[in-house]
């Protein structure tokens, strides 16, 4: 099969398009994860307006934490290497009727 200039140009164009798509995907992934910003443990001072008490679950990397917020409400969270998930529906004061 004889290669023509048109065939070579189309091949180069498809390779460049694939590279551009990969770069764009990497940029979008980086931008999406930028807001997740995981801090290394112990690299920042704790916020004096909040407090956290955690218990590690045996034989796992998961921890159960009770976080006291600035407005004195407390919320129970589960923390793992994947992140933290909190039970906001049952935070102290969240499930009470509003006062009038």
C-alpha positions in Angstrom: 0.0 0.0 0.0 1.5 3.3 -1.1 1.2 6.1 1.4 0.2 9.5 0.0 0.8 12.9 1.4 -2.9 13.2 2.2 -2.8 9.9 4.2 0.3 11.1 6.1 -1.3 14.4 6.8 -4.5 12.8 8.1 -2.4 10.4 10.3 -0.5 13.3 11.8 -3.7 15.3 12.4 -5.4 12.3 14.2 -2.3 11.8 16.4 -2.2 15.6 17.3 -6.0 15.5 18.0 -5.5 12.5 20.4 -2.6 14.3 22.1 -4.7 17.5 22.4 -7.6 15.6 23.9 -5.4 13.9 26.5 -3.9 17.3 27.5 -7.3 18.8 27.8 -8.6 15.9 29.9 -5.6 16.2 32.2 -6.2 20.0 32.6 -9.9 19.5 33.3 -9.1 16.7 35.8 -6.5 18.9 37.6 -8.9 21.8 37.7 -11.7 19.6 39.1 -9.5 18.2 41.8 -7.9 21.5 42.7 -10.8 22.3 45.0 -10.4 19.1 46.9 -7.0 20.2 48.3 -5.9 17.5 50.7 -3.6 18.9 53.4 -0.9 16.7 54.8 -1.5 15.8 58.4 0.0 18.2 60.8 0.9 20.8 58.2 -1.6 23.4 59.4 -2.7 24.8 62.7 -6.2 23.7 63.9 -8.9 26.3 63.7 -9.3 27.5 67.3 -13.1 28.1 66.6 -13.7 24.4 66.0 -12.7 21.1 67.7 -12.6 17.5 66.5 -12.5 14.3 68.5 -11.8 11.1 66.4 -11.7 7.4 67.2 -9.9 5.0 64.8 -11.8 1.9 63.8 -9.7 -1.1 64.6 -7.9 -2.7 61.7 -9.0 0.0 59.2 -7.8 3.4 58.1 -11.3 4.8 58.9 -12.0 7.1 61.8 -15.3 8.3 63.4 -15.1 12.0 64.3 -17.3 14.4 66.2 -16.7 17.9 64.9 -17.8 20.9 66.9 -18.6 23.8 64.6 -18.2 27.5 65.3 -21.8 27.9 66.2 -21.4 25.0 68.8 -23.4 22.5 66.8 -21.7 19.0 66.6 -21.8 16.7 63.6 -20.6 13.1 63.3 -18.3 12.3 60.4 -16.5 9.3 59.0 -13.0 9.9 57.7 -10.9 7.7 55.5 -8.2 8.0 52.9 -10.9 8.7 50.4 -12.1 11.8 52.3 -14.7 12.7 54.9 -18.4 12.2 55.0 -20.6 13.9 57.6 -24.2 13.3 58.8 -25.5 16.9 58.4 -29.1 15.8 58.7 -28.5 14.8 62.3 -26.0 17.6 63.4 -26.9 18.9 66.9 -29.7 21.4 66.3 -30.2 20.5 62.6 -33.2 18.2 63.3 -35.0 20.5 65.8 -37.9 22.8 64.8 -36.8 26.4 64.3 -37.7 28.7 67.2 -40.0 31.6 66.5 
